[in-house]
Every structure is written in structure tokens, then in C-alpha cells.
């Protein structure tokens, strides 16, 4: 092994571990958001951006279509969060 490949190996492992942790957390979050929607009649739109990729969750409306969140103007106008 060359010195360069020895240094790259720990970086590769840590990157793989970070990716695995992100995937596990995303899967858990998806399950919890699904439960939130089903048990509490809640509409959820979640979007995450990591490493040039989008990952998201969109609940369905009554018709079974993806729910669209309110626009930015509506959100800015809200007094309660």
C-alpha cells in the first residue's frame, strides 16, 4: 500500500459510515412521518438536500394525490408556527 492509499482508506470509511447513517435516519424519518400522517390526519411535505441529491417525503391528500404545501407568501403571513 502506498502512503496515499492508506490515507484515503479512513476517509472512505468515514464517508461510507456517514452515508449509511444518513440512509438509516432517512428511513426512520420516513416511517415516523408516515405514522404522523396516518394517525393524526396530518399533511407533511419534507425535503432534504445532501451531496447534490434531494430526498423527500410527501403525504397524500384525500384523493390520493401528493399534497402540495402552501406557497411561500402564505407561510410568511402565518403568525403561528
Backbone bond lengths (Angstrom), bond angles and torsions (degrees), N, CA, C in turn:
res aa  C-N    CA-C-N  psi(-1)  N-CA   C-N-CA  omega(-1)  CA-C   N-CA-C  phi
1 X - - - 1.444 - - 1.514 110.23 -
2 X 1.275 115.45 136.82 1.456 119.93 177.43 1.525 108.87 -85.16
3 X 1.327 117.24 159.78 1.469 119.84 179.13 1.530 112.63 -58.12
4 X 1.311 117.11 -33.52 1.463 120.09 -179.28 1.521 111.21 -66.99
5 X 1.328 117.32 -43.23 1.463 120.01 -178.94 1.526 111.32 -69.72
6 X 1.326 117.82 -30.60 1.466 120.60 176.55 1.525 110.69 -65.84
7 X 1.319 116.89 -38.05 1.461 120.51 -179.78 1.524 110.99 -73.79
8 X 1.316 117.54 -32.15 1.460 120.99 -177.58 1.520 111.62 -74.17
9 X 1.313 117.82 -28.40 1.457 121.41 -176.48 1.529 112.82 -61.70
10 X 1.333 120.52 -50.14 1.473 119.14 178.09 1.532 112.21 -61.81
11 X 1.329 117.33 -35.91 1.462 120.51 178.58 1.522 110.15 -65.00
12 X 1.330 116.84 -40.44 1.460 121.50 178.53 1.523 110.37 -64.98
13 X 1.319 116.68 -41.72 1.468 120.47 178.80 1.523 111.27 -63.39
14 X 1.320 116.47 -43.95 1.465 118.97 -178.71 1.528 110.89 -67.56
15 X 1.316 117.00 -36.09 1.466 120.23 177.56 1.530 109.85 -66.56
16 X 1.331 117.11 -42.72 1.462 121.24 178.28 1.526 110.18 -63.18
17 X 1.329 116.74 -42.42 1.465 120.68 178.72 1.526 110.72 -63.12
18 X 1.324 116.92 -41.95 1.469 120.41 178.25 1.522 110.74 -63.60
19 X 1.324 117.19 -42.17 1.465 120.68 178.34 1.526 111.21 -63.95
20 X 1.335 116.83 -42.84 1.468 120.72 178.33 1.526 111.22 -63.21
21 X 1.333 116.58 -43.20 1.460 120.51 178.68 1.525 110.81 -63.28
22 X 1.328 116.80 -40.89 1.466 120.99 178.56 1.524 110.40 -63.04
23 X 1.329 116.91 -43.81 1.464 120.31 180.00 1.529 111.47 -64.25
24 X 1.321 117.10 -41.75 1.465 120.55 178.57 1.527 110.90 -63.75
25 X 1.323 116.09 -45.05 1.457 120.50 -179.38 1.528 110.99 -65.50
26 X 1.323 117.02 -39.59 1.459 121.22 178.14 1.523 110.52 -63.59
27 X 1.321 117.20 -41.79 1.464 121.28 178.89 1.528 110.48 -63.39
28 X 1.329 116.92 -44.79 1.457 121.51 178.80 1.524 110.73 -63.20
29 X 1.324 116.51 -43.25 1.461 120.80 179.19 1.525 110.73 -62.42
30 X 1.320 117.23 -42.07 1.465 121.58 178.34 1.532 110.17 -59.92
31 X 1.329 117.11 -43.39 1.467 120.90 178.93 1.529 111.07 -63.74
32 X 1.324 116.84 -41.60 1.463 120.49 -179.38 1.526 111.42 -69.78
33 X 1.328 117.48 -37.50 1.461 120.19 177.40 1.529 110.74 -67.01
34 X 1.323 117.02 -38.18 1.462 120.87 176.50 1.526 109.97 -61.71
35 X 1.317 116.69 -44.69 1.466 121.29 178.46 1.525 110.50 -62.58
36 X 1.315 117.37 -42.78 1.460 122.17 178.56 1.527 110.86 -58.68
37 X 1.319 116.62 -43.57 1.467 121.20 -179.72 1.523 111.71 -66.69
38 X 1.313 116.22 -44.64 1.463 120.11 -175.43 1.527 113.03 -73.47
39 X 1.310 117.35 -43.98 1.463 120.35 -173.82 1.520 113.98 -83.30
40 X 1.330 117.23 -25.64 1.460 119.67 -174.36 1.524 113.35 -120.36
41 X 1.330 117.20 13.69 1.462 122.15 177.95 1.537 110.69 48.31
42 X 1.311 115.30 55.35 1.455 122.85 -175.72 1.521 110.37 -114.77
43 X 1.327 116.40 144.85 1.457 121.87 174.99 1.529 108.18 -101.31
44 X 1.316 117.01 129.72 1.465 121.72 -176.24 1.523 110.06 -131.42
45 X 1.324 115.43 137.02 1.459 122.60 172.77 1.518 105.46 -132.20
46 X 1.324 116.91 112.86 1.461 122.04 -177.56 1.518 108.71 -123.77
47 X 1.320 116.16 133.73 1.459 121.06 179.94 1.521 108.92 -137.43
48 X 1.324 116.09 127.22 1.462 121.98 177.24 1.524 108.50 -122.32
49 X 1.325 116.15 145.35 1.459 121.69 179.00 1.517 107.64 -125.83
50 X 1.329 116.23 122.97 1.469 121.18 -179.21 1.514 109.27 -149.13
51 X 1.308 116.14 132.59 1.465 122.76 177.03 1.529 112.81 52.70
52 X 1.310 116.43 40.96 1.457 120.54 176.82 1.514 115.03 77.82
53 X 1.325 117.17 10.40 1.468 120.75 -179.04 1.522 110.14 -127.41
54 X 1.318 114.50 145.97 1.454 121.11 175.26 1.521 109.15 -98.38
55 X 1.295 115.12 141.59 1.457 122.42 175.11 1.516 106.05 -132.23
56 X 1.316 117.30 134.61 1.449 116.85 -175.41 1.501 114.77 -150.70
57 X 1.312 113.54 172.74 1.456 123.33 177.29 1.513 107.07 -142.04
58 X 1.316 116.42 130.78 1.457 121.62 177.65 1.520 107.84 -132.53
59 X 1.325 116.03 124.09 1.461 118.84 176.60 1.525 109.66 -77.03
60 X 1.315 115.76 165.39 1.466 120.98 -179.08 1.524 109.99 -100.36
61 X 1.333 115.58 149.04 1.460 119.66 176.00 1.525 109.67 -84.38
62 X 1.321 116.95 -172.38 1.468 121.45 -177.14 1.523 112.40 -60.94
63 X 1.327 117.16 -31.38 1.465 121.73 -178.53 1.527 112.45 -83.62
64 X 1.322 117.03 -1.21 1.459 120.73 -179.17 1.519 113.74 85.83
65 X 1.323 116.69 5.03 1.462 121.51 178.48 1.528 109.54 -88.75
66 X 1.332 117.58 153.82 1.469 119.10 176.91 1.528 110.80 -58.48
67 X 1.312 115.21 134.94 1.459 120.85 179.97 1.519 109.28 -76.41
68 X 1.321 116.63 136.76 1.458 121.36 177.29 1.520 108.71 -104.40
69 X 1.317 117.39 128.45 1.462 119.80 -179.05 1.527 110.40 -71.24
70 X 1.331 116.93 162.67 1.461 119.53 176.70 1.524 110.40 -65.76
71 X 1.309 115.88 159.45 1.463 120.99 -179.78 1.518 112.17 -71.06
72 X 1.312 115.57 169.93 1.461 121.37 -177.54 1.523 111.27 -62.60
73 X 1.321 117.69 -38.42 1.467 120.37 -179.46 1.528 110.98 -62.28
74 X 1.315 116.73 -40.24 1.465 120.76 178.25 1.522 110.45 -65.52
75 X 1.316 116.42 -43.07 1.467 120.17 -179.33 1.521 111.63 -65.05
76 X 1.325 116.93 -40.20 1.461 120.58 180.00 1.523 109.99 -66.09
77 X 1.326 116.88 -33.77 1.456 120.99 -178.49 1.519 114.63 -75.47
78 X 1.315 118.17 -10.69 1.464 120.67 180.00 1.520 111.14 -69.69
79 X 1.308 115.95 141.69 1.465 119.31 177.56 1.521 111.65 -97.64
80 X 1.340 117.51 -17.32 1.467 121.65 -178.69 1.518 109.06 -118.52
81 X 1.291 116.27 140.32 1.467 121.04 176.61 1.483 109.66 -117.55
